[in-house]
Amino acid sequence: QVQVVESGGGLVQAGGSLRLSCAVSGPIGSIAAMGWYRQAPGKQREFVGRVTSGGAIKYADSVKGRFTASRDYAKDTASLQMNSLKPEDTGVYYCKAYSGSDYWGQGTQVTVSS
């Protein structure tokens, strides 16, 4: 069974930094892309960033210049370095691995206080 596990969330003051990690295990095969999404209270889940198997990286406009996504292809892990955090970055952050199907983690809470 494929498992996707996020870690690294927490409480931070505005302007601070956090680093999220995502680990994928199980019979997933070749992962085409690993992405990050977030969901704020009362809002829909939204795209944050992703890294494809070819190394292409895409970000949502709201996080460009502040967040950096990366992957370790050998270990099937991904990271999201979040700098200059703002209160509006608060939410549950999810990792998604795509390999023909979407595999989601349970999410990790990020809270940015003003």
C-alpha positions, 0 to 999 in steps of 0.5 A: 500500500502506498503511503505519503507522509508529511512532516515539519509543520508548526507555529511560526511568527510572520516573517519566519521560516518552516521546512516541510518534508514528504516521504513516499513509500510502497509500490508506487512505481515511477513518480511523475510529479510531487506537489504541495497543496494547502487548505485554509479554514473555510477555503478550498484546497489550492495548489502551492508548488510541484516538481516533475520527474524532469525537474520542472518546478512550478509555483503558485503566484502567491508563493513565488520568491518565498517558497522553494520546492525540491525532490530527492528522486532516489529516496522518493522524498520532497521538501518545501522550504517556506521563507518570509511566511505570512499569516495568509499562508496558514493552513493544512499543507498536503503532499501529493505524489502522482504516478498514474493516480494521485496519492495524498498525505494526511497533511501537516498544519502550518500556522503563521501568527501576525 
